[in-house]
Amino acid sequence: MTLKNDITITPEMIADHGLSDDEWQRILELTGREPSFTELGIWSAMWNEHCSYKSSKKWLRTLPTEGKRVILGPGENAGVVDIGDGDVVVFKMESHNHPSYIEPYQGAATGIGGILRDVFTMGARPIAAMNALRFGEPDHPKTRHLVAGVVAGIGGYGNSFGVPTVGGEVNFHARYNDNILVNAFAAGLAKADQIFTSQAEGVGLPVVYLGAKTGRDGVGGATMASAEFDDDIDEKRPTVQVGDPFTEKCLLEACLELMASGAVIAIQDMGAAGLTCSAVEMGAKGDLGIELDLDKVPCREKNMSAYEMMLSESQERMLMVLRPEHEATAADIFTKWGLDFAIVGKTTDDLRFRVLRHGDEVADLPIKKLGDEAPEYDRPYITTELHNDLSAEQVPQADNYSKALLELLASPDIASKRWVYEQYDTLIQANTLQTPGGDSGVVRVEGHATKALAFACDVTPRYCEADAFEGGKQAVAECYRNLCAVGAEPIAATDNLNFGNPEKPEIMGQLVRAIEGISEACTALAMPIVSGNVSLYNETQGQAILPTPTIGGVGLIDDYRTCVGIGSAVDGDIIFLIGQEACHLGQSLYLRELFGREDGTPPPVDLITERARGEFVRTSIVTEYITACHDISDGGLAIAIAEMCMASHLGARMNIESEQPHAALFGEDQSRYLVSVNNDYANMFAANAEAAGVSFQQLGEFGGDTLTIDGKITISVDEMRAAHENWLPEYMAGVDSINKEN
């Protein structure tokens, strides 16, 4: 069959597809001729940064990905981790940054839809979602609109689909003014012997299209996500997909029913690069070829070209290799759920990727080369850590510590995010045990009397900007602490590495050093990385975002009845600090919010200490010594105790004797927790800490309705709550609700 190619490929077309001259020459060699226009689109989709990880693959291989509980690590749609009793948790985090800036509602909504499909494609029913959001400075003219649209999109899709959102982060910084971040996490449960992968098997077997119809939305989305923004940003709006959560819910149920029928050999979500990426990955992983007939693909728009169909990122679609004897059963299942089911191709034994349209062959490419021969760059890098050590003596002391605490409680990064998470359904499925607002979300494992899972996501970008290595370590360490703080054993993690243009050595240096820090911390804390995503080229007009390597962690709880939260202290409980008095104010929110300085090095992380203290806290929770717990992070000890007081509806009386009270109160030294212990067990708890070699201090007790610290701070709980709760609702007041038409 003669290859159909009616369009002459020009240098401008090649550049528009994000391909360099060297890459184009390599494509000519691998193709053996000049590609057709459809083939150009296929090569571009498979070789862009978003799909090929060509700038990060070398460094991703250095991450620890194996562990005693790991069943499947990176390489599939999501990671799979054993939680005992024949069950597994399946989870991943992924970005939808560029689309969410261009069209916040649909960008965020389809980000949620995509990560949910990654999970249930593996055969798991989603049980929890989180999101990590970064927006520009509050005064920027676009920030309110973007916050409203993104939050509405996440809530609109997740709530309609029926998955609880149990945690997340929301931060603001000027470096995200023109390039926000929307990182979405999802986790699901499955049986260990019922995991499905994308590896095709068998020759001459039907390749089946499942789900919604194909349209023109999202064409070129993966390529757009692999480039910086410029003055033409508004022209990229058509590359944002449009989602339908109700169709996705039907797709979930149909896929799980289909999997239970024994019909599925391999299955792959149509995510980035749509039909192209899913078909190529399925065939290449199984050392098979794939032939597709696009005339059989269900379309919702007329006269779609082969190029458009291959690169469309229309949502709620799957591709499957089917056992032929189950064809009728499979078709009946999808018809019942009101979804399209169409045999659109077959597996072959020639390792070719062939695409037909109107009887013409529009693509004929070596399938393994599309992925295996994608460029892999060892980009030059330089490290740019800030080594201007800043002692506590060099940082001003506040004139009024009560006022300082209130200002921090009302600052954008620390202020309550209740306005956000109350727009999400946090309780659907009736298994949520701890909702957003604490250290971790906790979800009961259905079918088990006491087993639960904890979920947390963390990163401190200002630390990563100052020292990417320590910042990478700290992201893992804080996630570890947040899991330990509810009594969960951290078992594995996923990452979402958000950086600027890797072709700039200083940006590549941030990526490399952050990965090195993450690797060291994950190894030391026994939290292997089992899945993840890299999002590069997060720049606008040459201005990069802060380096933001988000870590999503999962913890296992054997008996959720022993769990604690930040608000479970009772009157008379004794307050202990696990760790030592803080002395580090570099890169602290105290320094930034009160004195306008982003200065100094971030607090270092001692991973041996981190693990020892975490294990002690976790053991003390499980043995029911600790009644409430909160890790100390942004804003230091003063913010931690204020948050515990507000959550517990109790005041506290504390004594802190320090020559540097501003550091003791607001320093962000790592590996520290505040815990409450019943007065009857306080002496035994202290003896246990001493025996375990864990540093601790007895600071005071909970009680009354006012937080009092050594005469330095005296504030009522109601006054703290007003400052903490009011900033975001007042900031968002007057913003019209965002709907899908916006």
Disulfide bonds with the S-S distance in Angstrom:
none
